[in-house]
Amino acid sequence: MTATSNDPLHGVTLQHILTTLVEHYEWQGLAERIDIRCFKSDPSIKSSLTFLRKTPWAREKVEGLYVKLMRTKPPLD
């Protein structure tokens, strides 16, 4: 049996992760938490997704921040 049900990122797209983080922190807050140029200089979802898909270390940081946010954010229900 796989542990995917315990994986907080299971079934969550990178676009959803990034959109959620931008909605919560805005670009400036995201850039303060993760030092990536595409978050600081003319940021956009499209350019950031392109960078994150090609850069595993940056994607890991973004996914980690998302998991941390989801653990502290109260559910919308």
Kinemage of the C-alpha trace (Angstrom):
@kinemage 1
@onewidth
@group {chain A} dominant
@subgroup {mainchain}
@vectorlist {calphas} color= white
{ca met a 1} P 0.000 0.000 0.000
{ca thr a 2} L 1.328 3.436 -0.886
{ca ala a 3} L 1.531 6.402 1.441
{ca thr a 4} L 0.027 8.872 -1.018
{ca ser a 5} L -2.987 9.442 1.214
{ca asn a 6} L -0.610 10.854 3.845
{ca asp a 7} L 1.112 13.105 1.303
{ca pro a 8} L -0.247 16.661 1.724
{ca leu a 9} L 0.736 17.405 -1.895
{ca his a 10} L -1.062 14.396 -3.401
{ca gly a 11} L -3.348 15.607 -6.187
{ca val a 12} L -2.336 19.262 -5.775
{ca thr a 13} L -0.946 20.980 -8.869
{ca leu a 14} L 2.046 23.277 -8.786
{ca gln a 15} L -0.163 26.033 -10.211
{ca his a 16} L -2.627 25.636 -7.323
{ca ile a 17} L 0.230 25.708 -4.812
{ca leu a 18} L 1.703 28.872 -6.288
{ca thr a 19} L -1.670 30.600 -6.655
{ca thr a 20} L -2.546 29.814 -3.029
{ca leu a 21} L 0.786 31.160 -1.777
{ca val a 22} L 0.474 34.364 -3.824
{ca glu a 23} L -3.087 34.907 -2.573
{ca his a 24} L -1.925 34.471 1.022
{ca tyr a 25} L 1.493 36.160 1.059
{ca glu a 26} L 1.358 38.267 -2.140
{ca trp a 27} L 4.467 38.346 -4.335
{ca gln a 28} L 6.496 40.515 -1.946
{ca gly a 29} L 5.823 38.260 1.032
{ca leu a 30} L 6.605 35.189 -1.027
{ca ala a 31} L 9.900 36.724 -2.177
{ca glu a 32} L 10.791 37.500 1.454
{ca arg a 33} L 10.233 33.878 2.433
{ca ile a 34} L 11.847 32.273 -0.623
{ca asp a 35} L 14.703 34.171 -2.252
{ca ile a 36} L 13.953 33.552 -5.925
{ca arg a 37} L 14.359 36.247 -8.547
{ca cys a 38} L 11.169 35.310 -10.425
{ca phe a 39} L 9.220 36.264 -7.276
{ca lys a 40} L 10.944 39.663 -7.062
{ca ser a 41} L 11.401 40.944 -10.613
{ca asp a 42} L 8.160 41.326 -12.593
{ca pro a 43} L 6.552 38.231 -11.037
{ca ser a 44} L 3.833 36.239 -12.752
{ca ile a 45} L 2.299 32.828 -12.249
{ca lys a 46} L 3.373 31.724 -15.734
{ca ser a 47} L 7.044 32.708 -15.436
{ca ser a 48} L 7.279 31.329 -11.911
{ca leu a 49} L 5.746 27.992 -12.937
{ca thr a 50} L 8.257 27.704 -15.788
{ca phe a 51} L 11.148 28.345 -13.394
{ca leu a 52} L 9.852 26.038 -10.664
{ca arg a 53} L 9.295 23.149 -13.071
{ca lys a 54} L 12.950 23.369 -14.159
{ca thr a 55} L 14.457 23.973 -10.707
{ca pro a 56} L 13.919 21.164 -8.194
{ca trp a 57} L 15.421 22.972 -5.172
{ca ala a 58} L 13.145 25.981 -5.687
{ca arg a 59} L 10.086 23.795 -6.174
{ca glu a 60} L 10.870 21.957 -2.934
{ca lys a 61} L 10.989 25.267 -1.049
{ca val a 62} L 7.663 26.379 -2.538
{ca glu a 63} L 6.022 23.036 -1.774
{ca gly a 64} L 7.399 23.141 1.773
{ca leu a 65} L 5.999 26.608 2.370
{ca tyr a 66} L 2.622 25.485 1.013
{ca val a 67} L 2.526 22.465 3.351
{ca lys a 68} L 3.443 24.693 6.289
{ca leu a 69} L 0.689 27.172 5.351
{ca met a 70} L -1.904 24.417 5.000
{ca arg a 71} L -1.030 23.086 8.459
{ca thr a 72} L -1.508 26.486 10.099
{ca lys a 73} L -4.407 27.821 8.028
{ca pro a 74} L -7.872 26.993 9.358
{ca pro a 75} L -10.117 25.050 6.928
{ca leu a 76} L -12.601 27.037 4.843
{ca asp a 77} L -15.522 24.790 5.870
